[in-house]
Amino acid sequence: MAAPWNPPKRAEDFEFPITMEDYSTPGNFKSNPTLAAGDFKISKDEGAFANLTNLPAVTPASGVQVIVKLTSTEMTADKVLVVWQDQTTPKEWADNALGILTTA
């Protein structure tokens, strides 16, 4: 079972919700953002970036909430950085990132 609560634990799966800013109308959430492989990347302990194992999902469908689920392997680090960058041109949503510090 994913652990969507704090504190995030090292080597334990973790999920968190995000919203994305609409690139064409700054200050507004993007409804039903298009998400593709390569849009979400992870770096563990300041290492190289890699695609997430699981592509995040808009939940509920056509809404503004995006659920990001990290595996226990992706959480096997002291510092985890998840970066999301729209790969399309023009961008549909603004780039952003979240740093996660894990506990034992």
N, CA and C of each residue as an Amber inpcrd file, in Angstrom:
protein
   312
   0.8410000  -1.1850000   0.0000000   0.0000000   0.0000000   0.0000000
   0.8850000   1.2460000   0.0000000   0.5340000   2.1830000  -0.8490000
   1.3070000   3.4280000  -0.9100000   1.1150000   4.2250000   0.3620000
   2.1420000   4.9300000   0.7140000   2.1270000   5.7260000   1.9380000
   1.9910000   7.2030000   1.5820000   0.7760000   7.7220000   1.4400000
   0.6260000   9.1200000   1.0370000   0.7090000  10.1020000   2.1940000
   1.2550000   9.6930000   3.3110000   1.3240000  10.5750000   4.4700000
   2.7780000  10.8900000   4.7870000   2.9520000  11.8370000   5.6760000
   4.2940000  12.2110000   6.1020000   4.5960000  11.5680000   7.4430000
   5.8310000  11.2860000   7.7770000   7.0050000  11.5850000   6.9510000
   7.2380000  10.4940000   5.8940000   7.7850000  10.8880000   4.7440000
   8.1410000   9.8970000   3.7250000   9.2730000   9.0100000   4.2600000
   9.1190000   7.7060000   4.1320000  10.1230000   6.7840000   4.6630000
  11.0170000   6.2530000   3.5510000  12.2880000   6.1280000   3.8800000
  13.2710000   5.5720000   2.9500000  12.8620000   4.1480000   2.5860000
  12.9410000   3.8100000   1.3020000  12.6710000   2.4730000   0.7700000
  11.2220000   2.0200000   0.9710000  10.2970000   2.9820000   1.1040000
   8.8700000   2.6600000   1.2030000   8.1290000   3.4660000   0.1490000
   7.2330000   2.8080000  -0.6050000   6.5350000   3.5490000  -1.6530000
   5.8240000   4.7630000  -1.0610000   5.6420000   5.7810000  -1.8980000
   5.1180000   7.0600000  -1.4280000   4.3180000   7.7000000  -2.5520000
   3.2130000   8.2990000  -2.2140000   2.4460000   9.0270000  -3.2320000
   2.0750000  10.4000000  -2.7080000   1.9310000  11.3370000  -3.6510000
   1.5570000  12.6960000  -3.2810000   0.7810000  13.3430000  -4.4250000
  -0.1290000  14.2620000  -4.0740000  -0.8870000  14.9700000  -5.1020000
  -0.2040000  16.2780000  -5.4850000  -0.3650000  16.6630000  -6.7420000
   0.1110000  17.9630000  -7.2090000  -0.9680000  18.5770000  -8.0920000
  -0.8290000  19.8580000  -8.3420000  -1.5880000  20.5300000  -9.3880000
  -0.5570000  21.1650000 -10.3090000  -0.9650000  21.4690000 -11.5140000
  -0.0480000  22.0460000 -12.4870000  -0.5900000  23.3910000 -12.9470000
   0.3200000  24.3370000 -13.1450000  -0.0830000  25.6590000 -13.6090000
  -0.2500000  25.6390000 -15.1230000  -1.3580000  26.1990000 -15.5900000
  -1.6280000  26.2950000 -17.0260000  -0.6160000  27.2570000 -17.6390000
   0.1440000  26.7960000 -18.6230000   1.2140000  27.6080000 -19.2090000
   0.6550000  28.8200000 -19.9550000  -0.4960000  28.6550000 -20.6000000
  -1.0440000  29.7570000 -21.4000000  -1.8110000  30.7710000 -20.5580000
  -2.2300000  30.3830000 -19.3510000  -2.9130000  31.3160000 -18.4520000
  -2.3000000  31.2030000 -17.0600000  -1.1150000  31.7850000 -16.8530000
  -0.4220000  31.7050000 -15.5670000  -1.3310000  32.1070000 -14.4070000
  -1.1460000  31.4110000 -13.2940000  -1.9550000  31.6620000 -12.1180000
  -3.1920000  30.7920000 -12.0420000  -3.4280000  29.9920000 -13.0940000
  -4.5710000  29.0890000 -13.1390000  -4.1030000  27.6430000 -13.2040000
  -4.8600000  26.7590000 -12.5660000  -4.5540000  25.3340000 -12.6570000
  -4.8790000  24.8260000 -14.0540000  -4.1040000  23.8430000 -14.5090000
  -4.3570000  23.1910000 -15.7860000  -5.3330000  22.0450000 -15.5510000
  -6.4840000  22.0770000 -16.1900000  -7.4480000  20.9840000 -16.1070000
  -7.0520000  19.8980000 -17.0870000  -7.1380000  18.6600000 -16.6350000
  -6.8770000  17.4940000 -17.4690000  -5.5670000  17.6160000 -18.2570000
  -4.4310000  17.8410000 -17.5740000  -3.1580000  17.9690000 -18.2910000
  -2.7900000  16.6760000 -19.0160000  -2.1800000  16.8210000 -20.1700000
  -1.6880000  15.6670000 -20.9190000  -0.3380000  15.2790000 -20.3350000
  -0.2060000  14.0210000 -19.9060000   1.0340000  13.5260000 -19.2990000
   1.6110000  12.4290000 -20.1780000   2.9090000  12.4980000 -20.4110000
   3.5680000  11.5180000 -21.2820000   4.8560000  11.0230000 -20.6370000
   5.3130000   9.8670000 -21.0960000   6.5910000   9.3210000 -20.6250000
   7.6710000  10.3740000 -20.8530000   8.5110000  10.5690000 -19.8630000
   9.5800000  11.5500000 -19.9610000   9.2340000  12.8900000 -19.3460000
   7.9370000  13.1200000 -19.0670000   7.5430000  14.3800000 -18.4400000
   7.9630000  14.4400000 -16.9680000   7.9840000  13.2800000 -16.3060000
   8.3220000  13.2130000 -14.8800000   9.6260000  12.4430000 -14.7060000
  10.5760000  13.0550000 -14.0210000  11.8770000  12.4200000 -13.7870000
  12.2220000  12.4910000 -12.3100000  13.1140000  11.5900000 -11.9030000
  13.5160000  11.5160000 -10.4990000  15.0360000  11.4740000 -10.3930000
  15.5550000  12.1480000  -9.3700000  16.9760000  12.0760000  -9.0330000
  17.0610000  11.6560000  -7.5720000  17.8880000  10.6670000  -7.3060000
  18.0880000  10.1880000  -5.9350000  19.4680000  10.5930000  -5.4560000
  19.4980000  11.2590000  -4.2980000  20.7630000  11.7080000  -3.6970000
  21.6400000  12.4550000  -4.6930000  21.0130000  13.3660000  -5.4420000
  21.6830000  14.2470000  -6.3970000  22.3330000  13.5060000  -7.5610000
  21.8210000  12.3060000  -7.8550000  22.3280000  11.5090000  -8.9690000
  21.6520000  11.8790000 -10.2810000  21.9340000  11.0950000 -11.2990000
  21.3740000  11.3180000 -12.6280000  19.8490000  11.1910000 -12.6000000
  19.1940000  11.8940000 -13.5050000  17.7450000  11.8300000 -13.6040000
  17.3110000  10.6360000 -14.4390000  16.1820000  10.0380000 -14.0460000
  15.5930000   8.9120000 -14.7670000  14.0780000   9.0790000 -14.7680000
  13.4190000   8.5170000 -15.7660000  11.9600000   8.5610000 -15.8140000
  11.3740000   7.8270000 -14.6180000  10.2100000   8.2850000 -14.1480000
   9.5130000   7.5730000 -13.0870000   9.0460000   6.2170000 -13.5970000
   8.9660000   5.2590000 -12.7100000   8.4620000   3.9330000 -13.0570000
   7.0010000   4.0110000 -13.4640000   6.2110000   4.7710000 -12.6890000
   4.7750000   4.9020000 -12.9390000   4.4650000   6.2970000 -13.4590000
   3.7680000   6.3660000 -14.6020000   3.3380000   7.6620000 -15.1120000
   2.2440000   8.1910000 -14.1940000   2.3800000   9.4170000 -13.6760000
   1.3280000   9.9850000 -12.8360000  -0.0120000  10.0180000 -13.5690000
  -1.0950000  10.1450000 -12.7910000  -2.4340000  10.1060000 -13.3730000
  -3.2890000  11.2520000 -12.8540000  -4.1070000  11.7950000 -13.7530000
  -5.0770000  12.8190000 -13.3740000  -6.2180000  12.1130000 -12.6530000
  -6.4810000  12.5330000 -11.3970000  -7.4980000  11.8780000 -10.5820000
  -8.2710000  12.9280000  -9.8020000  -9.5980000  13.0020000  -9.9380000
 -10.4380000  12.2340000 -10.8470000 -10.2320000  12.6730000 -12.2940000
 -10.6880000  11.8500000 -13.2110000 -10.5250000  12.1290000 -14.6390000
 -11.0270000  13.5330000 -14.9710000 -10.2860000  14.2220000 -15.8260000
 -10.5980000  15.5780000 -16.3040000 -10.4880000  16.6520000 -15.2300000
  -9.9150000  16.3170000 -14.0680000  -9.7580000  17.2880000 -12.9830000
  -8.4170000  17.9910000 -13.0370000  -8.0450000  18.6200000 -11.9130000
  -6.7740000  19.3350000 -11.8300000  -5.7520000  18.6100000 -10.9650000
  -6.1950000  17.6090000 -10.1900000  -5.2770000  16.8800000  -9.3060000
  -4.5350000  15.7890000 -10.0770000  -3.2240000  15.7400000  -9.8710000
  -2.3850000  14.6960000 -10.4670000  -1.7630000  13.9140000  -9.3050000
  -1.8920000  12.5990000  -9.3380000  -1.3270000  11.7490000  -8.2910000
  -0.0040000  11.1690000  -8.7960000   1.0630000  11.4190000  -8.0400000
   2.3980000  10.9070000  -8.3540000   2.6830000   9.7720000  -7.3800000
   3.0050000   8.5920000  -7.9150000   3.2920000   7.4240000  -7.0810000
   4.7410000   6.9940000  -7.3020000   5.5140000   7.0190000  -6.2220000
   6.9100000   6.5930000  -6.2800000   7.0260000   5.1920000  -5.6910000
   7.8370000   4.3640000  -6.3090000   8.0400000   3.0010000  -5.8270000
   9.0170000   3.0030000  -4.6510000   9.0790000   1.8850000  -3.9600000
  10.0270000   1.7700000  -2.8450000  11.4650000   1.9140000  -3.3430000
  11.7470000   1.4460000  -4.5550000  13.0880000   1.5920000  -5.1340000
  13.3930000   3.0670000  -5.3950000  12.4210000   3.7960000  -5.9170000
  12.6260000   5.2210000  -6.1720000  12.8020000   6.0070000  -4.8730000
  12.2640000   5.4800000  -3.7850000  12.3710000   6.1500000  -2.4820000
  13.5810000   5.6660000  -1.6800000  14.4380000   4.8350000  -2.2780000
  15.6310000   4.3650000  -1.5770000  16.7390000   5.4050000  -1.7460000
  16.5990000   6.4760000  -0.9670000  17.5490000   7.5920000  -0.9910000
  17.2490000   8.4840000   0.2000000  18.2180000   9.2970000   0.5750000
  17.9870000  10.2780000   1.6350000  17.2860000  11.5190000   1.0780000
  17.6510000  11.8910000  -0.1650000  17.0520000  13.0460000  -0.8300000
  16.5320000  12.6190000  -2.1960000  15.2700000  12.8760000  -2.4330000
  14.6280000  12.5390000  -3.6990000  14.1350000  13.8420000  -4.3220000
  14.4120000  14.0370000  -5.5930000  13.9050000  15.2080000  -6.3070000
  13.0860000  14.7160000  -7.4950000  11.8160000  15.1090000  -7.5260000
  10.9400000  14.7890000  -8.6530000  10.7350000  16.0770000  -9.4400000
  11.0260000  16.0140000 -10.7390000  10.9100000  17.1740000 -11.6220000
   9.8870000  16.8420000 -12.6940000   8.9800000  17.7830000 -12.9670000
   8.0580000  17.5850000 -14.0800000   8.1950000  18.7450000 -15.0480000
   8.4170000  18.3630000 -16.3280000   8.6410000  19.3240000 -17.4090000
   7.8750000  18.8530000 -18.6300000   6.9750000  19.6950000 -19.1160000
   6.2030000  19.3480000 -20.3090000   7.1460000  19.2730000 -21.5040000
   7.0830000  18.1670000 -22.2300000   7.9790000  17.9470000 -23.3620000
   7.4080000  18.4610000 -24.6830000   6.1650000  18.9770000 -24.6620000
   5.5410000  19.4310000 -25.9040000   5.8790000  20.8900000 -26.1810000
   5.7050000  21.2850000 -27.4440000   5.8890000  22.6740000 -27.8430000
   4.6590000  23.0900000 -28.6380000   3.9440000  24.1070000 -28.2130000
   4.1760000  24.9080000 -27.0210000   3.7920000  24.1290000 -25.7630000
   4.3500000  24.5510000 -24.6440000   4.0780000  23.8680000 -23.3790000
   2.6040000  24.0110000 -23.0060000   2.0630000  22.9240000 -22.4330000
   0.6770000  22.9180000 -21.9550000   0.6170000  23.3480000 -20.4930000
   1.6380000  22.9620000 -19.7360000   1.6940000  23.2880000 -18.3110000
   3.1230000  23.6570000 -17.9320000   3.2400000  24.4290000 -16.8360000
   4.5340000  24.9600000 -16.3990000   5.3720000  23.8950000 -15.6860000
   6.6680000  23.9880000 -15.8470000   7.6090000  23.0820000 -15.1790000
   7.5910000  23.3390000 -13.6710000   7.9050000  22.2910000 -12.9150000
   7.9660000  22.4260000 -11.4710000   8.7550000  21.2550000 -10.8980000
   8.9550000  21.2530000  -9.5800000   9.7160000  20.1870000  -8.9310000
   9.3140000  20.0840000  -7.4650000   9.5850000  18.9260000  -6.8810000
   9.3490000  18.7120000  -5.4480000  10.5160000  17.9270000  -4.8860000
  11.1150000  18.4590000  -3.8200000  12.1670000  17.7470000  -3.0940000
  11.5640000  17.0090000  -1.9210000  12.0130000  15.7740000  -1.7050000
  11.5010000  14.9420000  -0.6250000  12.6870000  14.4520000   0.1940000
  12.6530000  14.7040000   1.4970000  13.6610000  14.1700000   2.4120000
  13.0400000  12.9660000   3.1140000  13.7120000  11.8280000   3.0810000
  13.1620000  10.6250000   3.6850000  13.6790000  10.4350000   5.1080000
  12.9460000   9.6190000   5.8540000  13.3770000   9.2370000   7.2020000
  13.5840000   7.7310000   7.2270000  14.3000000   7.2620000   8.2430000
  14.5710000   5.8260000   8.3580000  13.3360000   5.0620000   8.7660000
